[in-house]
Amino acid sequence: MACNVNVKRPVEVLQAGVESLVPYLQASGELHDVVFGEPTQYGTPYHAFCHAVLARYGPEERCDVHSEQAVRGLRAALAHVSDPSLPATLSSFRRDGLGASRTNHRDFFWPPILKSYLILRELGVSEADDLARQIAAVDVLASFASRPPSNWSAVWLSGEWLRMRSGLSPFTLEQFDAWLDPFFATHLDLEKGFYHEGGHPNSYDLFTRVHLSDILLAGYDGRHRADLERLMETGFRRSLGVQLSDGSLASAHRSTGQTWTLGAQCAYFTNVANFYADTDPVRADEARRAAWRALASLQRWQRTDGPFSPVENCLPPAYRVGYEGYTADAHYSSLALGFLASAVRSGFGASPCPQDLARPDGVLIEGDPTYRALVHRGPYSVHLNAFPARNYDAFGLVDLTFGPGRWFHFVSSVRRMDSGQRLNIGMACRSEEGRTGNLDVLCGYDFALVDGLRRGDEPFSLVLEGRAKGAHYTYRMAVSIDDKGVHVDECTPGRTDYKSLLIPYLKDPGTGTQTQVEAGPSGVRFRHGDEVVAVTWDAEASFLLDLPMGFENRRGLCGLLRVDFPARREGIAYTVRIVE
């Protein structure tokens, strides 16, 4: 099935996002947050870098304006990294607004500072020589908080490599190689293409590999070059495998729903395309398509009446829906746009968007340490998580997407606002017929795998089988995708009781369109504007309950549909499909 989507040019998305943040740019060059009214983390240098890219690649008539704003922001950023005694920027925020804290995030300033300087030097700005002197004078070991193999250190190393290439660094290639050593000794799995961050979030695996790929593409020729080239190959395979059909990143642990993961995919896949441009044009073309899919998702999150969103919804910043404790608009919106700016700088958008953005069909099954699996066919992607992070994910079917250009998907576990309980699409058990008693929600248990994650009998299928720790019964989920949709079969062999199907769904992404639920005994249709997705089940339901509010996830405010089935049974089966 072809996926034809109207995707804007990357520089147009960048321009709109940057301009939406300009009202919060101060005369000093610092970028203030829309909610907290002062700089947060590394918003200032990334905003400056975006202006530098727009000065170079944006509308010619705006070049002087963007150059001036880039210089102002770059001076403010350099003042902060040059003096480690200055107070750190705001870094962490309670969602209830009752507290915030500061942490040194200067490490993140270095790549946008160096990239901005290089562009401004190309443009011939009069301040270039003075900026170079300031950059050369920075003591990175005194200013920056982290050391290898932290993901933070991959960030400042990518900036330091640019400083070395510019002749402004006191460090040698031998020292740089020594900094890379710990990454390859303990934290990078070259066969799986994976960076080991605590909790194994998909986001920070990608984040680290983006910066390492920047180093490689910027001409690194040290003793780890072959390792970085191998990581480019296996990392691309993994990044393509965990990209959902709508262009977003499969949910797993922290930061997955932050829009910087979309910008980072634009940057990473563009680096991959450039790396393989001469040696493997087929792989390069697939990487370009992946970058455009990510952009198709990224462009959706420009608020119509506010700053570009740092999260994958358009609700107002003060709602904090989808925000992590460390999320604020000034730095995370700027980081998302900064990654897009890096992609533009590397040639993203030089050729038109492909007409068909459908991702390639395939299956990815990961065992230790992530225990995640994805299957892709046509417009559908399904992600199963067998080892969820309890503060972020629930067990089982976490993501189900319907292709690029659409708003309604089942993406990430949904959280009940009052209790914090997390829910996925999936089966629950009841000991009694009717409405009495509490549902036993299976996705909330801690499971040990019985037969692991494996392929099913169909070409595009997965089987997940496990036992809730301490339970006498096992649980099995089988998922397959064909031309008729996504088929799910769940059962608890030997446990014969009453079953329910729980369907958490996106209600309000903050765009002005809300999902309408049209439910009946045999199925339900979720109507979101012009989009319609149907879920049908194999047995007639005896009771349906729609709770349209009280839940949230990374995509916005959510509802929950409960479907009860009569008669005792071991399992249920249902199909999810695109109607229009």
C-alpha positions as CSV (number, residue, x, y, z in Angstrom):
1,M,0.0,0.0,0.0
2,A,1.4,3.3,-1.0
3,C,1.8,6.0,1.6
4,N,1.5,9.4,-0.2
5,V,1.8,12.2,2.3
6,N,2.1,16.0,2.0
7,V,5.5,16.7,3.7
8,K,6.9,20.2,3.8
9,R,10.5,21.0,2.9
10,P,12.8,20.5,5.9
11,V,13.9,24.1,5.9
12,E,10.2,25.2,5.9
13,V,9.5,23.1,9.0
14,L,12.7,24.5,10.6
15,Q,11.8,28.1,9.8
16,A,8.3,27.7,11.3
17,G,9.6,26.1,14.4
18,V,12.4,28.6,15.0
19,E,10.1,31.6,14.4
20,S,7.6,30.3,16.9
21,L,10.4,30.5,19.6
22,V,11.7,33.9,18.6
23,P,9.2,35.8,21.0
24,Y,11.1,34.2,23.9
25,L,14.6,35.2,22.6
26,Q,16.1,37.9,24.8
27,A,18.3,40.9,23.9
28,S,21.2,39.0,25.6
29,G,20.9,36.2,23.1
30,E,19.5,33.8,25.7
31,L,16.3,31.8,24.9
32,H,13.8,31.8,27.7
33,D,11.2,29.1,28.3
34,V,7.6,29.9,27.6
35,V,6.5,28.5,31.0
36,F,9.4,29.2,33.4
37,G,10.6,32.5,32.0
38,E,14.4,31.8,32.0
39,P,16.9,29.7,30.1
40,T,16.5,25.9,30.5
41,Q,19.3,23.4,29.9
42,Y,20.8,24.0,26.4
43,G,18.0,25.9,24.6
44,T,20.2,28.9,23.8
45,P,22.9,27.3,21.8
46,Y,20.6,25.1,19.8
47,H,18.3,28.0,19.0
48,A,21.4,29.9,17.8
49,F,22.5,27.0,15.6
50,C,19.0,26.9,14.0
51,H,19.3,30.6,13.1
52,A,22.8,30.0,11.7
53,V,21.4,27.2,9.4
54,L,18.5,29.4,8.4
55,A,21.0,32.2,7.6
56,R,22.8,29.8,5.3
57,Y,20.0,27.7,3.8
58,G,16.8,29.7,4.5
59,P,15.2,32.6,2.6
60,E,17.9,34.9,1.3
61,E,16.0,38.0,2.4
62,R,16.1,36.8,6.0
63,C,19.9,36.0,6.1
64,D,21.0,39.1,8.0
65,V,18.3,38.7,10.6
66,H,19.1,35.1,11.2
67,S,22.9,35.8,11.2
68,E,22.4,38.5,13.9
69,Q,20.3,36.2,16.1
70,A,22.8,33.4,15.6
71,V,25.7,35.6,16.7
72,R,23.8,36.9,19.7
73,G,22.9,33.4,20.8
74,L,26.4,32.1,20.2
75,R,27.9,34.8,22.4
76,A,25.5,34.0,25.2
77,A,26.3,30.3,24.9
78,L,30.0,30.8,24.9
79,A,29.8,33.0,28.0
80,H,28.1,30.2,29.8
81,V,30.6,27.4,28.8
82,S,33.6,29.7,29.3
83,D,32.8,30.3,33.0
84,P,31.9,27.1,34.9
85,S,31.3,29.1,38.0
86,L,28.1,30.6,36.5
87,P,24.9,29.1,37.8
88,A,23.6,26.1,35.8
89,T,20.4,26.6,33.8
90,L,17.1,25.2,35.0
91,S,17.1,21.5,34.3
92,S,14.4,19.5,36.0
93,F,10.8,20.5,36.7
94,R,8.0,19.1,38.7
95,R,4.9,18.6,36.6
96,D,2.8,20.3,39.3
97,G,4.9,23.4,39.1
98,L,5.9,23.2,42.7
99,G,9.6,22.9,42.2
100,A,12.6,22.9,39.8
101,S,16.3,22.3,40.0
102,R,19.6,23.1,38.2
103,T,22.2,20.7,36.7
104,N,25.3,21.5,34.6
105,H,24.3,20.8,31.0
106,R,27.2,22.6,29.4
107,D,28.3,19.4,27.6
108,F,25.3,19.8,25.2
109,F,26.4,23.3,24.2
110,W,29.5,22.2,22.4
111,P,28.2,20.8,19.1
112,P,25.7,23.7,18.4
113,I,28.4,26.2,19.3
114,L,31.0,24.7,16.9
115,K,28.4,24.1,14.1
116,S,27.1,27.7,14.4
117,Y,30.7,29.1,14.3
118,L,31.5,27.1,11.2
119,I,28.5,28.4,9.3
120,L,29.0,32.0,10.4
121,R,32.6,31.7,9.3
122,E,31.4,30.5,5.9
123,L,29.0,33.5,5.8
124,G,31.9,35.9,6.5
125,V,30.4,37.6,9.5
126,S,32.7,40.2,11.1
127,E,32.6,38.5,14.5
128,A,34.0,35.2,13.2
129,D,37.6,35.8,14.4
130,D,36.5,36.9,17.9
131,L,34.2,33.8,18.2
132,A,37.1,31.6,17.2
133,R,39.3,33.0,20.0
134,Q,36.6,32.4,22.5
135,I,36.0,28.9,21.3
136,A,39.8,28.1,21.5
137,A,39.9,29.4,25.1
138,V,37.2,27.1,26.5
139,D,38.5,24.5,29.0
140,V,36.2,21.6,28.1
141,L,37.4,19.4,31.0
142,A,36.6,22.1,33.5
143,S,33.3,23.1,32.0
144,F,31.7,19.8,31.0
145,A,30.1,17.4,33.5
146,S,30.6,14.0,31.9
147,R,33.3,11.7,30.8
148,P,33.1,8.7,28.4
149,P,31.2,6.4,28.0
150,S,28.3,8.6,29.2
151,N,25.9,9.6,26.4
152,W,26.5,13.2,27.4
153,S,30.2,12.8,26.6
154,A,29.4,11.6,23.1
155,V,27.7,15.0,22.7
156,W,30.7,17.2,23.7
157,L,33.1,14.9,21.9
158,S,31.3,15.5,18.6
159,G,31.8,19.2,19.2
160,E,35.4,18.8,20.2
161,W,36.1,16.9,17.0
162,L,34.9,19.9,15.1
163,R,37.1,22.2,17.2
164,M,40.1,19.9,16.5
165,R,39.3,20.0,12.7
166,S,39.1,23.8,12.9
167,G,42.6,24.0,14.5
168,L,41.2,25.5,17.7
169,S,41.7,22.6,20.1
170,P,44.7,21.7,22.3
171,F,44.0,18.0,22.1
172,T,45.5,15.4,19.8
173,L,44.0,12.5,17.8
174,E,45.6,10.1,20.3
175,Q,43.7,11.8,23.1
176,F,40.5,11.7,21.1
177,D,40.9,8.0,20.5
178,A,41.5,7.4,24.2
179,W,38.2,9.2,24.9
180,L,36.4,6.8,22.5
181,D,38.0,3.7,24.0
182,P,35.4,3.3,26.9
183,F,32.5,3.4,24.5
184,F,33.7,0.4,22.5
185,A,35.0,-1.4,25.6
186,T,31.7,-1.5,27.5
187,H,28.8,0.4,26.1
188,L,28.5,-0.2,22.3
189,D,27.3,-3.5,20.9
190,L,28.6,-3.4,17.4
191,E,26.7,-6.5,16.3
192,K,23.4,-5.3,17.5
193,G,24.1,-1.6,16.6
194,F,23.1,-0.6,20.1
195,Y,24.3,1.8,22.8
196,H,23.8,0.6,26.4
197,E,22.1,3.3,28.4
198,G,20.5,2.5,31.8
199,G,17.1,1.0,31.1
200,H,18.0,0.7,27.4
201,P,15.8,3.5,26.1
202,N,15.5,3.6,22.3
203,S,15.9,7.3,22.5
204,Y,19.3,7.5,24.0
205,D,20.6,4.6,21.9
206,L,19.7,6.8,18.9
207,F,20.9,10.0,20.6
208,T,24.4,8.6,21.2
209,R,24.7,7.1,17.7
210,V,23.7,10.3,16.1
211,H,26.7,12.1,17.7
212,L,29.1,9.3,16.9
213,S,27.9,9.3,13.3
214,D,28.6,13.1,13.2
215,I,32.2,12.4,14.3
216,L,32.6,9.8,11.5
217,L,31.0,12.0,8.8
218,A,33.2,14.9,9.9
219,G,36.3,13.1,8.8
220,Y,37.4,11.1,11.9
221,D,40.4,8.9,10.9
222,G,41.6,7.5,14.2
223,R,41.9,3.9,15.3
224,H,38.2,3.5,15.9
225,R,37.2,4.4,12.4
226,A,36.5,0.8,11.4
227,D,34.4,0.4,14.6
228,L,32.3,3.5,13.7
229,E,31.8,2.3,10.2
230,R,30.6,-1.1,11.5
231,L,28.3,0.8,13.9
232,M,26.9,2.8,11.0
233,E,25.9,-0.5,9.3
234,T,24.4,-2.3,12.3
235,G,23.0,0.9,13.8
236,F,21.1,1.7,10.7
237,R,19.6,-1.7,10.7
238,R,18.4,-1.3,14.2
239,S,17.2,2.3,13.7
240,L,15.2,1.3,10.7
241,G,13.8,-1.7,12.6
242,V,12.5,0.4,15.6
243,Q,11.1,3.2,13.4
244,L,7.3,2.8,13.4
245,S,5.3,3.2,10.2
246,D,4.3,6.8,11.1
247,G,8.0,7.8,11.3
248,S,8.2,7.9,15.1
249,L,10.4,5.9,17.4
250,A,9.0,2.7,19.1
251,S,8.1,3.4,22.8
252,A,10.6,2.1,25.3
253,H,11.7,3.8,28.5
254,R,12.3,7.5,28.8
255,S,12.2,10.3,26.2
256,T,10.7,8.2,23.4
257,G,7.8,10.7,22.9
258,Q,10.0,13.8,22.8
259,T,10.1,15.4,19.4
260,W,13.9,15.5,19.4
261,T,13.8,11.8,18.7
262,L,12.1,12.7,15.4
263,G,14.7,15.4,14.6
264,A,17.4,13.0,15.6
265,Q,16.1,10.4,13.1
266,C,16.2,13.1,10.4
267,A,19.8,13.8,11.3
268,Y,20.9,10.2,11.7
269,F,19.3,8.8,8.6
270,T,20.7,11.7,6.6
271,N,24.2,10.8,7.9
272,V,23.6,7.2,6.9
273,A,22.5,8.3,3.4
274,N,25.6,10.4,3.0
275,F,27.8,7.6,4.2
276,Y,26.5,5.1,1.7
277,A,25.8,7.5,-1.2
278,D,28.8,6.3,-3.3
279,T,29.0,2.6,-2.1
280,D,25.5,1.4,-1.6
281,P,22.9,3.6,-3.3
282,V,20.0,1.2,-2.4
283,R,20.8,1.6,1.3
284,A,21.3,5.3,1.0
285,D,17.9,5.6,-0.7
286,E,16.2,3.7,2.1
287,A,17.9,5.9,4.7
288,R,16.6,9.0,2.9
289,R,13.1,7.7,2.9
290,A,13.4,7.0,6.7
291,A,14.5,10.6,7.2
292,W,11.4,11.9,5.3
293,R,9.1,9.6,7.3
294,A,10.5,11.1,10.5
295,L,10.0,14.6,9.1
296,A,6.4,13.6,8.3
297,S,5.9,13.0,12.0
298,L,7.9,15.9,13.2
299,Q,6.0,18.5,11.1
300,R,2.8,17.6,12.9
301,W,3.9,19.0,16.2
302,Q,4.1,22.7,15.3
303,R,1.5,24.4,17.6
304,T,-0.7,26.9,15.7
305,D,-0.7,29.4,18.6
306,G,2.5,28.7,20.5
307,P,6.1,27.4,20.3
308,F,7.0,24.2,18.5
309,S,6.1,21.3,20.8
310,P,8.9,19.4,22.6
311,V,6.5,16.4,22.8
312,E,4.4,14.5,20.3
313,N,1.2,16.4,20.9
314,C,0.1,20.0,20.4
315,L,-1.5,20.7,23.8
316,P,-0.5,23.9,25.5
317,P,2.9,23.9,27.2
318,A,1.4,24.5,30.7
319,Y,-0.6,21.3,30.4
320,R,2.7,19.3,30.6
321,V,1.1,16.3,28.8
322,G,3.8,13.9,27.6
323,Y,6.5,15.9,29.4
324,E,9.2,14.2,31.3
325,G,10.6,15.7,34.5
326,Y,13.4,17.2,32.5
327,T,11.3,18.5,29.6
328,A,10.7,22.2,28.8
329,D,10.0,23.9,25.6
330,A,13.1,26.2,25.4
331,H,15.6,23.4,25.3
332,Y,13.7,20.3,24.0
333,S,11.9,22.1,21.2
334,S,15.2,23.7,20.2
335,L,17.0,20.3,20.4
336,A,14.4,18.8,18.1
337,L,14.8,21.7,15.6
338,G,18.6,21.6,16.1
339,F,18.7,18.0,14.9
340,L,16.6,18.9,11.9
341,A,19.0,21.9,11.3
342,S,21.9,19.4,11.3
343,A,20.1,17.3,8.7
344,V,19.5,20.4,6.5
345,R,23.1,21.3,6.9
346,S,24.0,17.8,5.7
347,G,21.8,18.0,2.6
348,F,18.4,16.8,3.8
349,G,15.8,18.4,1.5
350,A,18.2,18.9,-1.4
351,S,16.1,16.4,-3.4
352,P,12.3,16.2,-3.3
353,C,10.4,14.1,-0.9
354,P,9.7,10.6,-2.3
355,Q,6.1,10.1,-3.4
356,D,5.8,6.9,-1.4
357,L,6.9,6.9,2.2
358,A,5.8,3.4,3.1
359,R,8.5,1.8,5.3
360,P,9.9,-1.6,4.2
361,D,8.2,-4.7,5.5
362,G,10.1,-6.7,8.1
363,V,10.5,-8.2,11.5
364,L,13.0,-7.3,14.2
365,I,13.3,-9.5,17.3
366,E,15.6,-8.5,20.1
367,G,16.5,-10.7,23.1
368,D,18.9,-9.6,25.8
369,P,19.0,-6.9,26.9
370,T,15.9,-5.2,25.5
371,Y,13.4,-8.1,24.9
372,R,11.5,-6.1,22.3
373,A,10.1,-7.1,18.9
374,L,8.5,-5.2,16.0
375,V,6.7,-6.4,12.8
376,H,6.0,-4.1,9.9
377,R,3.8,-4.7,6.9
378,G,2.3,-2.1,4.6
379,P,1.0,0.8,6.6
380,Y,1.0,-1.2,9.9
381,S,3.7,-1.4,12.6
382,V,3.3,-3.4,15.8
383,H,5.7,-3.2,18.7
384,L,5.7,-5.8,21.6
385,N,7.7,-5.0,24.8
386,A,8.4,-8.0,27.0
387,F,10.6,-6.2,29.4
388,P,8.9,-2.8,30.1
389,A,10.3,0.0,32.3
390,R,7.7,0.2,35.0
391,N,7.6,4.0,35.2
392,Y,7.1,4.3,31.5
393,D,5.7,1.2,29.8
394,A,3.4,-1.7,30.3
395,F,3.9,-5.3,29.1
396,G,2.7,-6.5,25.7
397,L,1.4,-4.5,22.7
398,V,2.8,-1.0,23.2
399,D,2.6,0.5,19.8
400,L,0.4,0.0,16.7
401,T,0.6,2.6,14.0
402,F,-1.1,3.1,10.6
403,G,1.4,4.9,8.4
404,P,2.7,8.5,7.9
405,G,0.5,11.5,7.7
406,R,-2.1,10.2,10.2
407,W,-2.9,11.5,13.7
408,F,-4.7,8.5,15.2
409,H,-2.5,5.7,16.3
410,F,-2.2,3.4,19.4
411,V,1.2,4.7,20.4
412,S,2.8,4.1,23.8
413,S,1.2,2.9,27.1
414,V,-1.6,5.1,28.4
415,R,-1.3,6.4,32.0
416,R,-4.3,6.8,34.3
417,M,-3.9,10.3,35.7
418,D,-5.1,9.7,39.2
419,S,-3.5,6.3,40.0
420,G,-0.6,6.2,37.5
421,Q,-1.6,2.8,36.3
422,R,-0.4,2.1,32.7
423,L,-2.4,0.3,30.1
424,N,-1.9,-1.2,26.7
425,I,-4.4,-2.6,24.2
426,G,-4.9,-6.1,25.6
427,M,-6.8,-8.6,27.6
428,A,-8.0,-8.4,31.2
429,C,-9.6,-11.2,33.3
430,R,-12.7,-11.2,35.5
431,S,-13.7,-13.7,38.1
432,E,-17.4,-12.8,37.8
433,E,-20.0,-12.2,35.1
434,G,-21.3,-8.6,35.0
435,R,-19.9,-5.4,36.4
436,T,-18.9,-6.5,39.9
437,G,-15.3,-7.2,40.9
438,N,-12.1,-5.8,39.7
439,L,-10.4,-6.5,36.4
440,D,-7.1,-8.4,36.5
441,V,-5.2,-6.3,34.0
442,L,-2.5,-8.5,32.6
443,C,-0.2,-5.9,31.0
444,G,0.6,-4.6,34.5
445,Y,2.3,-7.7,35.7
446,D,6.0,-8.5,35.8
447,F,6.5,-11.4,33.4
448,A,9.2,-13.9,32.9
449,L,9.4,-15.2,29.3
450,V,8.5,-18.8,28.8
451,D,9.1,-19.2,25.1
452,G,10.6,-15.8,24.6
453,L,9.8,-13.5,21.7
454,R,9.7,-15.4,18.4
455,R,8.2,-15.4,14.9
456,G,4.8,-16.9,14.4
457,D,3.7,-19.2,11.6
458,E,2.7,-16.4,9.3
459,P,5.3,-14.4,7.3
460,F,4.8,-11.2,9.3
461,S,3.9,-12.4,12.8
462,L,5.2,-12.5,16.4
463,V,4.5,-14.6,19.4
464,L,5.0,-13.5,23.0
465,E,4.7,-16.1,25.7
466,G,5.4,-15.6,29.4
467,R,4.3,-16.2,33.0
468,A,3.5,-13.5,35.5
469,K,5.9,-14.0,38.3
470,G,4.2,-16.2,40.9
471,A,1.3,-17.1,38.6
472,H,0.2,-20.7,37.9
473,Y,-0.9,-19.9,34.4
474,T,1.0,-18.7,31.3
475,Y,0.0,-15.9,29.0
476,R,0.3,-15.9,25.2
477,M,-0.1,-13.2,22.6
478,A,0.1,-13.9,18.9
479,V,0.2,-11.0,16.4
480,S,0.1,-11.2,12.6
481,I,-0.3,-8.6,9.8
482,D,-1.9,-9.2,6.4
483,D,-3.9,-7.3,3.9
484,K,-6.9,-7.3,6.2
485,G,-5.2,-5.7,9.1
486,V,-3.5,-6.6,12.4
487,H,-4.8,-9.8,14.0
488,V,-4.2,-10.4,17.7
489,D,-4.9,-13.6,19.7
490,E,-4.5,-13.5,23.4
491,C,-5.0,-16.4,25.8
492,T,-4.2,-17.8,29.3
493,P,-4.1,-21.6,28.8
494,G,-5.7,-23.3,31.7
495,R,-7.2,-20.2,33.1
496,T,-10.9,-20.2,32.1
497,D,-12.7,-17.1,33.4
498,Y,-14.4,-14.1,32.0
499,K,-12.4,-11.9,29.7
500,S,-12.4,-8.2,28.7
501,L,-10.6,-6.3,26.1
502,L,-9.2,-2.9,27.1
503,I,-8.5,-0.3,24.3
504,P,-6.8,2.9,25.5
505,Y,-7.1,5.4,22.7
506,L,-6.0,8.9,21.8
507,K,-8.8,11.4,22.4
508,D,-7.3,14.8,22.1
509,P,-3.8,15.6,20.6
510,G,-4.4,19.3,21.0
511,T,-5.1,20.0,17.3
512,G,-8.8,20.9,17.7
513,T,-9.9,17.5,16.5
514,Q,-11.1,14.9,19.1
515,T,-11.7,11.2,18.5
516,Q,-15.3,9.9,18.4
517,V,-16.1,6.4,19.5
518,E,-18.7,4.4,17.6
519,A,-19.0,1.1,19.5
520,G,-21.3,-1.9,19.1
521,P,-21.5,-5.6,20.1
522,S,-19.1,-6.8,17.4
523,G,-16.6,-3.9,17.2
524,V,-15.8,-0.3,17.4
525,R,-14.8,2.5,15.1
526,F,-12.5,5.3,16.2
527,R,-13.2,8.3,14.1
528,H,-10.6,11.1,14.2
529,G,-11.5,13.8,11.6
530,D,-11.2,12.0,8.3
531,E,-9.4,9.0,9.8
532,V,-11.3,5.9,10.8
533,V,-9.8,2.8,12.5
534,A,-11.9,-0.2,13.4
535,V,-11.4,-2.9,16.0
536,T,-13.5,-6.0,15.6
537,W,-13.6,-9.0,17.9
538,D,-14.5,-12.7,17.5
539,A,-17.3,-12.9,20.0
540,E,-20.2,-10.6,20.6
541,A,-19.7,-8.3,23.6
542,S,-22.0,-8.3,26.6
543,F,-21.0,-4.8,27.9
544,L,-19.1,-1.8,26.7
545,L,-17.9,1.2,28.7
546,D,-16.3,4.3,27.2
547,L,-14.3,6.5,29.6
548,P,-13.4,9.5,27.3
549,M,-11.1,11.3,29.7
550,G,-8.8,10.6,32.7
551,F,-5.8,9.2,30.8
552,E,-2.8,10.5,28.9
553,N,0.2,9.4,27.0
554,R,2.9,10.9,24.8
555,R,0.4,11.7,22.0
556,G,-2.1,13.7,24.2
557,L,-5.2,13.2,26.4
558,C,-6.7,9.7,26.2
559,G,-9.8,7.6,26.8
560,L,-10.4,4.0,27.6
561,L,-12.9,1.6,26.0
562,R,-13.7,-1.5,28.1
563,V,-15.3,-4.5,26.2
564,D,-16.7,-7.4,28.3
565,F,-17.3,-10.8,26.8
566,P,-19.9,-13.3,28.2
567,A,-19.1,-17.0,29.1
568,R,-15.9,-18.3,30.5
569,R,-13.0,-18.6,28.1
570,E,-9.3,-18.9,27.9
571,G,-8.8,-16.1,25.5
572,I,-10.0,-13.5,23.0
573,A,-9.1,-12.6,19.4
574,Y,-9.5,-9.2,17.6
575,T,-8.5,-7.4,14.4
576,V,-7.4,-3.8,14.0
577,R,-7.6,-2.2,10.6
578,I,-7.6,1.0,8.7
579,V,-11.1,1.9,7.3
580,E,-10.2,5.2,5.8
